[in-house]
């Protein structure tokens, strides 16, 4: 990963819906000063897009490996993304896709 502003998108699989995972991700991302979003997917996974300092994105990914207490993370698929030039503000939950 490069130094500076970083964008990552990842999908979290396992028991991650109905356990407060989106709220957990939103709180952690806000605490880390990240921008982006989190949403449930119709296949039962949770999708996250985070933008901010590289260390903060890495910390969010690590937190997602644990999740809230009731979650059981099976795996995470992760990809780094190029900047699209937009500067999103804040972190929020989106509707299920």
N, CA, C and O atoms as a Tinker XYZ file with bonds, in Angstrom:
   388  protein
     1  N      0.836000   -1.183000    0.000000    73     2
     2  CA     0.000000    0.000000    0.000000    64     1     3
     3  C      0.879000    1.244000    0.000000    63     2     4     5
     4  O      1.980000    1.230000    0.551000    81     3
     5  N      0.413000    2.279000   -0.595000    73     3     6
     6  CA     1.190000    3.506000   -0.668000    64     5     7
     7  C      0.920000    4.397000    0.540000    63     6     8     9
     8  O     -0.075000    4.238000    1.248000    81     7
     9  N      1.843000    5.343000    0.753000    73     7    10
    10  CA     1.701000    6.292000    1.851000    64     9    11
    11  C      0.734000    7.388000    1.421000    63    10    12    13
    12  O      0.641000    7.700000    0.234000    81    11
    13  N      0.018000    7.971000    2.369000    73    11    14
    14  CA    -0.916000    9.048000    2.061000    64    13    15
    15  C     -2.342000    8.562000    1.973000    63    14    16    17
    16  O     -2.724000    7.592000    2.628000    81    15
    17  N     -3.134000    9.248000    1.152000    73    15    18
    18  CA    -4.546000    8.903000    0.991000    64    17    19
    19  C     -4.672000    7.551000    0.316000    63    18    20    21
    20  O     -3.984000    7.264000   -0.663000    81    19
    21  N     -5.540000    6.745000    0.839000    73    19    22
    22  CA    -5.681000    5.374000    0.355000    64    21    23
    23  C     -7.160000    5.030000    0.230000    63    22    24    25
    24  O     -7.975000    5.456000    1.048000    81    23
    25  N     -7.499000    4.263000   -0.789000    73    23    26
    26  CA    -8.870000    3.796000   -0.969000    64    25    27
    27  C     -8.851000    2.282000   -1.052000    63    26    28    29
    28  O     -8.054000    1.705000   -1.790000    81    27
    29  N     -9.722000    1.646000   -0.302000    73    27    30
    30  CA    -9.850000    0.189000   -0.348000    64    29    31
    31  C    -11.325000   -0.180000   -0.330000    63    30    32    33
    32  O    -12.149000    0.510000    0.271000    81    31
    33  N    -11.636000   -1.265000   -0.990000    73    31    34
    34  CA   -12.983000   -1.816000   -0.962000    64    33    35
    35  C    -12.838000   -3.278000   -0.592000    63    34    36    37
    36  O    -11.967000   -3.977000   -1.109000    81    35
    37  N    -13.698000   -3.736000    0.308000    73    35    38
    38  CA   -13.630000   -5.139000    0.683000    64    37    39
    39  C    -14.998000   -5.682000    1.029000    63    38    40    41
    40  O    -15.914000   -4.956000    1.415000    81    39
    41  N    -15.096000   -7.011000    0.873000    73    39    42
    42  CA   -16.325000   -7.742000    1.207000    64    41    43
    43  C    -15.995000   -8.685000    2.352000    63    42    44    45
    44  O    -14.983000   -9.385000    2.336000    81    43
    45  N    -16.865000   -8.686000    3.332000    73    43    46
    46  CA   -16.693000   -9.507000    4.522000    64    45    47
    47  C    -17.745000  -10.611000    4.469000    63    46    48    49
    48  O    -18.937000  -10.333000    4.336000    81    47
    49  N    -17.306000  -11.852000    4.573000    73    47    50
    50  CA   -18.187000  -13.019000    4.492000    64    49    51
    51  C    -18.220000  -13.744000    5.830000    63    50    52    53
    52  O    -17.273000  -13.675000    6.612000    81    51
    53  N    -19.305000  -14.427000    6.076000    73    51    54
    54  CA   -19.503000  -15.173000    7.312000    64    53    55
    55  C    -20.838000  -14.783000    7.911000    63    54    56    57
    56  O    -21.768000  -14.424000    7.189000    81    55
    57  N    -20.936000  -14.853000    9.241000    73    55    58
    58  CA   -22.149000  -14.378000    9.916000    64    57    59
    59  C    -21.924000  -12.906000   10.229000    63    58    60    61
    60  O    -21.456000  -12.548000   11.310000    81    59
    61  N    -22.271000  -12.053000    9.253000    73    59    62
    62  CA   -21.977000  -10.630000    9.368000    64    61    63
    63  C    -23.201000   -9.742000    9.171000    63    62    64    65
    64  O    -23.091000   -8.517000    9.221000    81    63
    65  N    -24.359000  -10.343000    8.948000    73    63    66
    66  CA   -25.597000   -9.560000    8.869000    64    65    67
    67  C    -26.469000   -9.926000   10.068000    63    66    68    69
    68  O    -26.499000  -11.074000   10.510000    81    67
    69  N    -27.172000   -8.926000   10.576000    73    67    70
    70  CA   -28.045000   -9.150000   11.725000    64    69    71
    71  C    -27.293000   -9.211000   13.042000    63    70    72    73
    72  O    -27.841000   -9.646000   14.055000    81    71
    73  N    -26.024000   -8.771000   13.031000    73    71    74
    74  CA   -25.200000   -8.811000   14.243000    64    73    75
    75  C    -24.605000   -7.447000   14.587000    63    74    76    77
    76  O    -23.731000   -7.350000   15.449000    81    75
    77  N    -25.075000   -6.395000   13.919000    73    75    78
    78  CA   -24.564000   -5.052000   14.181000    64    77    79
    79  C    -23.259000   -4.731000   13.467000    63    78    80    81
    80  O    -22.533000   -3.825000   13.876000    81    79
    81  N    -22.959000   -5.464000   12.407000    73    79    82
    82  CA   -21.684000   -5.276000   11.717000    64    81    83
    83  C    -21.580000   -3.907000   11.060000    63    82    84    85
    84  O    -20.536000   -3.260000   11.151000    81    83
    85  N    -22.643000   -3.451000   10.399000    73    83    86
    86  CA   -22.580000   -2.136000    9.747000    64    85    87
    87  C    -22.370000   -1.024000   10.771000    63    86    88    89
    88  O    -21.578000   -0.109000   10.544000    81    87
    89  N    -23.070000   -1.101000   11.881000    73    87    90
    90  CA   -22.891000   -0.101000   12.939000    64    89    91
    91  C    -21.455000   -0.151000   13.463000    63    90    92    93
    92  O    -20.824000    0.890000   13.644000    81    91
    93  N    -20.946000   -1.343000   13.705000    73    91    94
    94  CA   -19.572000   -1.529000   14.168000    64    93    95
    95  C    -18.584000   -0.869000   13.208000    63    94    96    97
    96  O    -17.706000   -0.120000   13.636000    81    95
    97  N    -18.727000   -1.145000   11.913000    73    95    98
    98  CA   -17.821000   -0.585000   10.911000    64    97    99
    99  C    -17.927000    0.940000   10.889000    63    98   100   101
   100  O    -16.909000    1.628000   10.812000    81    99
   101  N    -19.140000    1.469000   10.955000    73    99   102
   102  CA   -19.337000    2.921000   10.932000    64   101   103
   103  C    -18.656000    3.590000   12.127000    63   102   104   105
   104  O    -17.994000    4.615000   11.963000    81   103
   105  N    -18.808000    3.032000   13.306000    73   103   106
   106  CA   -18.194000    3.603000   14.507000    64   105   107
   107  C    -16.667000    3.556000   14.402000    63   106   108   109
   108  O    -15.997000    4.552000   14.674000    81   107
   109  N    -16.118000    2.407000   14.010000    73   107   110
   110  CA   -14.663000    2.274000   13.896000    64   109   111
   111  C    -14.122000    3.225000   12.828000    63   110   112   113
   112  O    -13.116000    3.900000   13.048000    81   111
   113  N    -14.786000    3.278000   11.677000    73   111   114
   114  CA   -14.333000    4.161000   10.594000    64   113   115
   115  C    -14.379000    5.623000   11.021000    63   114   116   117
   116  O    -13.454000    6.382000   10.731000    81   115
   117  N    -15.445000    6.024000   11.706000    73   115   118
   118  CA   -15.531000    7.400000   12.211000    64   117   119
   119  C    -14.386000    7.690000   13.187000    63   118   120   121
   120  O    -13.750000    8.741000   13.109000    81   119
   121  N    -14.130000    6.757000   14.100000    73   119   122
   122  CA   -13.044000    6.928000   15.068000    64   121   123
   123  C    -11.693000    7.063000   14.381000    63   122   124   125
   124  O    -10.813000    7.771000   14.872000    81   123
   125  N    -11.524000    6.387000   13.246000    73   123   126
   126  CA   -10.263000    6.421000   12.506000    64   125   127
   127  C    -10.174000    7.598000   11.531000    63   126   128   129
   128  O     -9.144000    7.801000   10.887000    81   127
   129  N    -11.257000    8.368000   11.427000    73   127   130
   130  CA   -11.260000    9.526000   10.541000    64   129   131
   131  C    -11.395000    9.174000    9.065000    63   130   132   133
   132  O    -10.951000    9.930000    8.202000    81   131
   133  N    -12.001000    8.039000    8.775000    73   131   134
   134  CA   -12.162000    7.591000    7.394000    64   133   135
   135  C    -13.454000    8.111000    6.775000    63   134   136   137
   136  O    -14.421000    8.412000    7.475000    81   135
   137  N    -13.450000    8.208000    5.470000    73   135   138
   138  CA   -14.656000    8.492000    4.703000    64   137   139
   139  C    -15.041000    7.220000    3.968000    63   138   140   141
   140  O    -14.210000    6.340000    3.746000    81   139
   141  N    -16.322000    7.134000    3.591000    73   139   142
   142  CA   -16.761000    5.981000    2.813000    64   141   143
   143  C    -18.115000    5.479000    3.235000    63   142   144   145
   144  O    -18.945000    6.232000    3.744000    81   143
   145  N    -18.334000    4.176000    3.014000    73   143   146
   146  CA   -19.641000    3.596000    3.296000    64   145   147
   147  C    -19.525000    2.102000    3.575000    63   146   148   149
   148  O    -18.507000    1.466000    3.303000    81   147
   149  N    -20.610000    1.571000    4.129000    73   147   150
   150  CA   -20.752000    0.144000    4.391000    64   149   151
   151  C    -22.177000   -0.242000    4.034000    63   150   152   153
   152  O    -23.102000    0.537000    4.262000    81   151
   153  N    -22.369000   -1.439000    3.475000    73   151   154
   154  CA   -23.722000   -1.900000    3.163000    64   153   155
   155  C    -23.770000   -3.419000    3.182000    63   154   156   157
   156  O    -22.775000   -4.103000    2.944000    81   155
   157  N    -24.972000   -3.923000    3.474000    73   155   158
   158  CA   -25.230000   -5.354000    3.349000    64   157   159
   159  C    -25.395000   -5.696000    1.882000    63   158   160   161
   160  O    -25.884000   -4.881000    1.099000    81   159
   161  N    -24.991000   -6.893000    1.512000    73   159   162
   162  CA   -25.206000   -7.399000    0.160000    64   161   163
   163  C    -26.257000   -8.504000    0.241000    63   162   164   165
   164  O    -26.399000   -9.164000    1.270000    81   163
   165  N    -26.982000   -8.694000   -0.843000    73   163   166
   166  CA   -28.060000   -9.686000   -0.840000    64   165   167
   167  C    -27.539000  -11.113000   -0.665000    63   166   168   169
   168  O    -28.313000  -12.009000   -0.329000    81   167
   169  N    -26.247000  -11.341000   -0.886000    73   167   170
   170  CA   -25.678000  -12.686000   -0.705000    64   169   171
   171  C    -25.283000  -12.973000    0.742000    63   170   172   173
   172  O    -24.745000  -14.041000    1.034000    81   171
   173  N    -25.545000  -12.029000    1.652000    73   171   174
   174  CA   -25.232000  -12.225000    3.071000    64   173   175
   175  C    -23.910000  -11.620000    3.497000    63   174   176   177
   176  O    -23.581000  -11.644000    4.683000    81   175
   177  N    -23.144000  -11.078000    2.566000    73   175   178
   178  CA   -21.873000  -10.439000    2.913000    64   177   179
   179  C    -22.107000   -8.974000    3.258000    63   178   180   181
   180  O    -23.206000   -8.445000    3.088000    81   179
   181  N    -21.058000   -8.336000    3.740000    73   179   182
   182  CA   -21.066000   -6.901000    3.995000    64   181   183
   183  C    -19.949000   -6.296000    3.150000    63   182   184   185
   184  O    -18.824000   -6.795000    3.137000    81   183
   185  N    -20.276000   -5.210000    2.441000    73   183   186
   186  CA   -19.311000   -4.529000    1.578000    64   185   187
   187  C    -18.912000   -3.200000    2.212000    63   186   188   189
   188  O    -19.756000   -2.468000    2.731000    81   187
   189  N    -17.619000   -2.900000    2.163000    73   187   190
   190  CA   -17.086000   -1.685000    2.772000    64   189   191
   191  C    -16.206000   -0.974000    1.753000    63   190   192   193
   192  O    -15.420000   -1.614000    1.055000    81   191
   193  N    -16.334000    0.337000    1.665000    73   191   194
   194  CA   -15.411000    1.172000    0.890000    64   193   195
   195  C    -14.913000    2.242000    1.842000    63   194   196   197
   196  O    -15.701000    2.988000    2.424000    81   195
   197  N    -13.602000    2.310000    1.996000    73   195   198
   198  CA   -13.011000    3.242000    2.952000    64   197   199
   199  C    -11.907000    4.051000    2.286000    63   198   200   201
   200  O    -11.132000    3.534000    1.482000    81   199
   201  N    -11.854000    5.330000    2.640000    73   199   202
   202  CA   -10.828000    6.214000    2.102000    64   201   203
   203  C    -10.260000    7.060000    3.228000    63   202   204   205
   204  O    -10.993000    7.598000    4.058000    81   203
   205  N     -8.934000    7.166000    3.238000    73   203   206
   206  CA    -8.269000    7.971000    4.245000    64   205   207
   207  C     -6.814000    7.604000    4.342000    63   206   208   209
   208  O     -6.238000    7.051000    3.405000    81   207
   209  N     -6.214000    7.912000    5.478000    73   207   210
   210  CA    -4.814000    7.581000    5.701000    64   209   211
   211  C     -4.624000    6.073000    5.605000    63   210   212   213
   212  O     -5.457000    5.297000    6.072000    81   211
   213  N     -3.518000    5.675000    4.994000    73   211   214
   214  CA    -3.251000    4.243000    4.800000    64   213   215
   215  C     -3.326000    3.467000    6.110000    63   214   216   217
   216  O     -3.911000    2.385000    6.159000    81   215
   217  N     -2.736000    4.013000    7.171000    73   215   218
   218  CA    -2.738000    3.308000    8.460000    64   217   219
   219  C     -4.159000    3.112000    8.980000    63   218   220   221
   220  O     -4.463000    2.083000    9.584000    81   219
   221  N     -5.029000    4.097000    8.749000    73   219   222
   222  CA    -6.409000    4.007000    9.212000    64   221   223
   223  C     -7.186000    2.965000    8.416000    63   222   224   225
   224  O     -7.982000    2.220000    8.988000    81   223
   225  N     -6.967000    2.903000    7.103000    73   223   226
   226  CA    -7.644000    1.892000    6.274000    64   225   227
   227  C     -7.201000    0.499000    6.703000    63   226   228   229
   228  O     -8.025000   -0.410000    6.809000    81   227
   229  N     -5.907000    0.325000    6.951000    73   227   230
   230  CA    -5.382000   -0.967000    7.409000    64   229   231
   231  C     -5.994000   -1.330000    8.768000    63   230   232   233
   232  O     -6.339000   -2.487000    9.006000    81   231
   233  N     -6.125000   -0.345000    9.648000    73   231   234
   234  CA    -6.724000   -0.593000   10.969000    64   233   235
   235  C     -8.188000   -1.002000   10.844000    63   234   236   237
   236  O     -8.647000   -1.876000   11.578000    81   235
   237  N     -8.931000   -0.380000    9.919000    73   235   238
   238  CA   -10.327000   -0.770000    9.713000    64   237   239
   239  C    -10.421000   -2.195000    9.183000    63   238   240   241
   240  O    -11.270000   -2.968000    9.628000    81   239
   241  N     -9.572000   -2.541000    8.256000    73   239   242
   242  CA    -9.555000   -3.901000    7.723000    64   241   243
   243  C     -9.276000   -4.910000    8.839000    63   242   244   245
   244  O     -9.914000   -5.961000    8.901000    81   243
   245  N     -8.337000   -4.596000    9.707000    73   243   246
   246  CA    -8.029000   -5.474000   10.841000    64   245   247
   247  C     -9.223000   -5.596000   11.775000    63   246   248   249
   248  O     -9.523000   -6.688000   12.257000    81   247
   249  N     -9.909000   -4.480000   12.036000    73   247   250
   250  CA   -11.090000   -4.512000   12.905000    64   249   251
   251  C    -12.190000   -5.361000   12.283000    63   250   252   253
   252  O    -12.901000   -6.074000   12.991000    81   251
   253  N    -12.333000   -5.288000   10.955000    73   251   254
   254  CA   -13.363000   -6.082000   10.278000    64   253   255
   255  C    -13.071000   -7.582000   10.363000    63   254   256   257
   256  O    -13.995000   -8.394000   10.317000    81   255
   257  N    -11.816000   -7.948000   10.485000    73   255   258
   258  CA   -11.473000   -9.363000   10.664000    64   257   259
   259  C    -12.033000   -9.899000   11.974000    63   258   260   261
   260  O    -12.320000  -11.091000   12.090000    81   259
   261  N    -12.187000   -9.027000   12.954000    73   259   262
   262  CA   -12.757000   -9.408000   14.249000    64   261   263
   263  C    -14.270000   -9.187000   14.266000    63   262   264   265
   264  O    -15.032000  -10.085000   14.626000    81   263
   265  N    -14.700000   -7.982000   13.875000    73   263   266
   266  CA   -16.120000   -7.652000   13.880000    64   265   267
   267  C    -16.668000   -7.512000   15.282000    63   266   268   269
   268  O    -15.928000   -7.644000   16.257000    81   267
   269  N    -17.970000   -7.242000   15.393000    73   267   270
   270  CA   -18.600000   -7.196000   16.714000    64   269   271
   271  C    -18.669000   -8.600000   17.309000    63   270   272   273
   272  O    -18.475000   -9.591000   16.606000    81   271
   273  N    -18.941000   -8.673000   18.589000    73   271   274
   274  CA   -18.889000   -9.942000   19.318000    64   273   275
   275  C    -19.741000  -11.046000   18.687000    63   274   276   277
   276  O    -19.309000  -12.199000   18.657000    81   275
   277  N    -20.920000  -10.732000   18.191000    73   275   278
   278  CA   -21.813000  -11.762000   17.652000    64   277   279
   279  C    -21.442000  -12.202000   16.233000    63   278   280   281
   280  O    -21.969000  -13.199000   15.738000    81   279
   281  N    -20.546000  -11.473000   15.582000    73   279   282
   282  CA   -20.165000  -11.810000   14.200000    64   281   283
   283  C    -19.186000  -12.979000   14.177000    63   282   284   285
   284  O    -18.456000  -13.223000   15.138000    81   283
   285  N    -19.191000  -13.688000   13.063000    73   283   286
   286  CA   -18.216000  -14.749000   12.804000    64   285   287
   287  C    -17.690000  -14.525000   11.392000    63   286   288   289
   288  O    -18.325000  -14.926000   10.416000    81   287
   289  N    -16.537000  -13.890000   11.286000    73   287   290
   290  CA   -15.961000  -13.577000    9.982000    64   289   291
   291  C    -15.271000  -14.814000    9.426000    63   290   292   293
   292  O    -14.383000  -15.383000   10.061000    81   291
   293  N    -15.693000  -15.225000    8.223000    73   291   294
   294  CA   -15.088000  -16.381000    7.564000    64   293   295
   295  C    -13.910000  -15.958000    6.690000    63   294   296   297
   296  O    -12.863000  -16.605000    6.687000    81   295
   297  N    -14.092000  -14.866000    5.948000    73   295   298
   298  CA   -13.016000  -14.364000    5.080000    64   297   299
   299  C    -13.337000  -12.942000    4.632000    63   298   300   301
   300  O    -14.478000  -12.486000    4.706000    81   299
   301  N    -12.299000  -12.261000    4.169000    73   299   302
   302  CA   -12.454000  -10.923000    3.611000    64   301   303
   303  C    -11.754000  -10.900000    2.258000    63   302   304   305
   304  O    -10.603000  -11.319000    2.130000    81   303
   305  N    -12.470000  -10.402000    1.247000    73   303   306
   306  CA   -11.883000  -10.166000   -0.070000    64   305   307
   307  C    -11.593000   -8.676000   -0.146000    63   306   308   309
   308  O    -12.488000   -7.855000    0.054000    81   307
   309  N    -10.354000   -8.328000   -0.433000    73   307   310
   310  CA    -9.903000   -6.936000   -0.351000    64   309   311
   311  C     -9.274000   -6.502000   -1.668000    63   310   312   313
   312  O     -8.575000   -7.278000   -2.319000    81   311
   313  N     -9.529000   -5.264000   -2.050000    73   311   314
   314  CA    -8.816000   -4.694000   -3.192000    64   313   315
   315  C     -8.566000   -3.217000   -2.949000    63   314   316   317
   316  O     -9.406000   -2.503000   -2.401000    81   315
   317  N     -7.382000   -2.776000   -3.374000    73   315   318
   318  CA    -7.049000   -1.359000   -3.331000    64   317   319
   319  C     -7.562000   -0.727000   -4.608000    63   318   320   321
   320  O     -7.536000   -1.349000   -5.670000    81   319
   321  N     -8.028000    0.509000   -4.508000    73   319   322
   322  CA    -8.603000    1.203000   -5.656000    64   321   323
   323  C     -7.852000    2.494000   -5.935000    63   322   324   325
   324  O     -7.321000    3.120000   -5.018000    81   323
   325  N     -7.807000    2.894000   -7.207000    73   323   326
   326  CA    -7.209000    4.194000   -7.528000    64   325   327
   327  C     -8.155000    5.310000   -7.096000    63   326   328   329
   328  O     -9.371000    5.124000   -7.036000    81   327
   329  N     -7.589000    6.450000   -6.802000    73   327   330
   330  CA    -8.407000    7.604000   -6.435000    64   329   331
   331  C     -9.226000    8.056000   -7.635000    63   330   332   333
   332  O     -8.735000    8.085000   -8.763000    81   331
   333  N    -10.475000    8.406000   -7.379000    73   331   334
   334  CA   -11.333000    8.907000   -8.452000    64   333   335
   335  C    -11.400000   10.435000   -8.437000    63   334   336   337
   336  O    -12.172000   11.036000   -9.184000    81   335
   337  N    -10.591000   11.051000   -7.589000    73   335   338
   338  CA   -10.543000   12.506000   -7.522000    64   337   339
   339  C    -11.566000   13.111000   -6.575000    63   338   340   341
   340  O    -11.412000   14.258000   -6.157000    81   339
   341  N    -12.599000   12.367000   -6.233000    73   339   342
   342  CA   -13.619000   12.869000   -5.308000    64   341   343
   343  C    -13.070000   12.812000   -3.883000    63   342   344   345
   344  O    -12.232000   11.968000   -3.566000    81   343
   345  N    -13.534000   13.688000   -3.057000    73   343   346
   346  CA   -13.115000   13.703000   -1.659000    64   345   347
   347  C    -14.347000   13.524000   -0.778000    63   346   348   349
   348  O    -14.915000   14.509000   -0.306000    81   347
   349  N    -14.768000   12.271000   -0.549000    73   347   350
   350  CA   -15.962000   12.052000    0.258000    64   349   351
   351  C    -15.745000   12.513000    1.699000    63   350   352   353
   352  O    -14.623000   12.530000    2.204000    81   351
   353  N    -16.829000   12.878000    2.332000    73   351   354
   354  CA   -16.768000   13.338000    3.714000    64   353   355
   355  C    -17.640000   12.428000    4.560000    63   354   356   357
   356  O    -18.800000   12.185000    4.226000    81   355
   357  N    -17.090000   11.930000    5.643000    73   355   358
   358  CA   -17.857000   11.117000    6.577000    64   357   359
   359  C    -17.994000    9.672000    6.141000    63   358   360   361
   360  O    -17.626000    9.294000    5.029000    81   359
   361  N    -18.527000    8.885000    7.041000    73   359   362
   362  CA   -18.730000    7.458000    6.804000    64   361   363
   363  C    -20.174000    7.143000    7.128000    63   362   364   365
   364  O    -20.683000    7.586000    8.157000    81   363
   365  N    -20.852000    6.379000    6.265000    73   363   366
   366  CA   -22.268000    6.109000    6.476000    64   365   367
   367  C    -22.644000    4.716000    5.963000    63   366   368   369
   368  O    -21.916000    4.100000    5.184000    81   367
   369  N    -23.787000    4.248000    6.418000    73   367   370
   370  CA   -24.363000    2.988000    5.934000    64   369   371
   371  C    -25.219000    3.277000    4.723000    63   370   372   373
   372  O    -25.916000    4.290000    4.666000    81   371
   373  N    -25.163000    2.379000    3.755000    73   371   374
   374  CA   -25.985000    2.471000    2.549000    64   373   375
   375  C    -27.018000    1.356000    2.583000    63   374   376   377
   376  O    -26.876000    0.398000    3.342000    81   375
   377  N    -28.071000    1.479000    1.754000    73   375   378
   378  CA   -29.061000    0.409000    1.674000    64   377   379
   379  C    -28.444000   -0.875000    1.123000    63   378   380   381
   380  O    -27.407000   -0.841000    0.460000    81   379
   381  N    -29.077000   -1.982000    1.398000    73   379   382
   382  CA   -28.640000   -3.288000    0.894000    64   381   383
   383  C    -28.616000   -3.303000   -0.617000    63   382   384   385
   384  O    -29.510000   -2.766000   -1.270000    81   383
   385  N    -27.592000   -3.919000   -1.165000    73   383   386
   386  CA   -27.475000   -4.056000   -2.623000    64   385   387
   387  C    -27.746000   -5.485000   -3.002000    63   386   388
   388  O    -27.702000   -5.829000   -4.183000    81   387
